[in-house]
Amino acid sequence: MSTTQQELESFTQFAKARLRGGGPEPSLDELFDLWRIENPSDADYAENVAAIGGAIDDFRKGDRGRPAGELTRRLREELGLREE
């Protein structure tokens, strides 16, 4: 069985299970996005692992990033949203 056929069968099973799950019915695009999150390609997986490794290295070197509140405030300002 080809990789494409295996992926299609995997997606079909995933989509059917989600649609049987009740609640609001997701669109085909939403189903595919959810499936891709749970089934990343080898390239996406490698990229994610490298990004996590880079973040761990930065943390070990003392980089603690910025507080989430600061980033949220700046994003709200940029988007013209009020704070609630």
PLY file of the C-alpha trace (Angstrom):
ply
format ascii 1.0
element vertex 84
property float x
property float y
property float z
element edge 83
property int vertex1
property int vertex2
end_header
0.00 0.00 0.00
1.40 3.42 -0.93
2.09 6.12 1.61
-0.54 8.37 0.02
-3.16 5.64 0.28
-2.22 4.99 3.92
-2.49 8.69 4.73
-5.86 8.94 2.99
-7.18 5.97 4.94
-5.83 7.42 8.17
-7.47 10.77 7.47
-10.77 9.10 6.54
-10.84 7.15 9.81
-9.91 10.29 11.76
-12.63 12.38 10.05
-15.33 9.75 10.56
-14.47 9.48 14.26
-14.58 13.26 14.69
-17.92 13.50 12.91
-19.39 10.75 15.12
-18.14 12.59 18.20
-21.10 14.99 18.34
-20.92 18.71 18.80
-20.61 21.23 16.00
-19.64 19.69 12.67
-16.20 20.86 11.55
-15.53 21.78 7.94
-13.34 19.61 5.74
-10.53 22.16 6.09
-10.84 22.11 9.88
-10.78 18.32 9.92
-7.67 18.27 7.74
-5.92 20.88 9.90
-6.69 18.86 13.04
-5.46 15.67 11.39
-2.21 17.35 10.25
-1.57 18.54 13.81
-1.88 14.96 15.05
-0.05 13.48 12.04
2.73 15.86 11.01
4.89 15.08 7.99
8.44 13.95 8.67
9.69 17.42 7.63
7.22 19.22 9.95
8.12 16.89 12.81
11.85 17.50 12.32
11.26 21.26 12.17
9.25 21.17 15.41
11.91 19.09 17.18
14.62 21.52 16.03
12.60 24.52 17.24
12.02 22.93 20.64
15.71 22.06 20.90
16.62 25.66 20.05
14.25 26.98 22.71
15.75 24.62 25.31
19.27 25.79 24.36
18.17 29.43 24.70
16.66 28.69 28.11
19.87 27.00 29.28
21.80 30.09 28.19
19.58 32.26 30.39
17.04 33.54 27.86
13.73 33.54 29.67
11.78 35.27 26.90
9.24 37.95 27.70
6.23 37.79 30.00
3.05 36.71 28.22
1.21 39.75 29.59
3.64 42.07 27.85
3.18 40.29 24.53
-0.60 40.20 24.92
-0.71 43.93 25.69
1.40 44.75 22.64
-0.71 42.53 20.39
-3.93 44.15 21.65
-2.47 47.59 20.91
-1.44 46.54 17.40
-4.88 45.09 16.68
-6.76 47.96 18.31
-8.45 45.74 20.89
-9.50 46.87 24.36
-8.31 45.13 27.46
-11.09 43.35 29.29
0 1
1 2
2 3
3 4
4 5
5 6
6 7
7 8
8 9
9 10
10 11
11 12
12 13
13 14
14 15
15 16
16 17
17 18
18 19
19 20
20 21
21 22
22 23
23 24
24 25
25 26
26 27
27 28
28 29
29 30
30 31
31 32
32 33
33 34
34 35
35 36
36 37
37 38
38 39
39 40
40 41
41 42
42 43
43 44
44 45
45 46
46 47
47 48
48 49
49 50
50 51
51 52
52 53
53 54
54 55
55 56
56 57
57 58
58 59
59 60
60 61
61 62
62 63
63 64
64 65
65 66
66 67
67 68
68 69
69 70
70 71
71 72
72 73
73 74
74 75
75 76
76 77
77 78
78 79
79 80
80 81
81 82
82 83
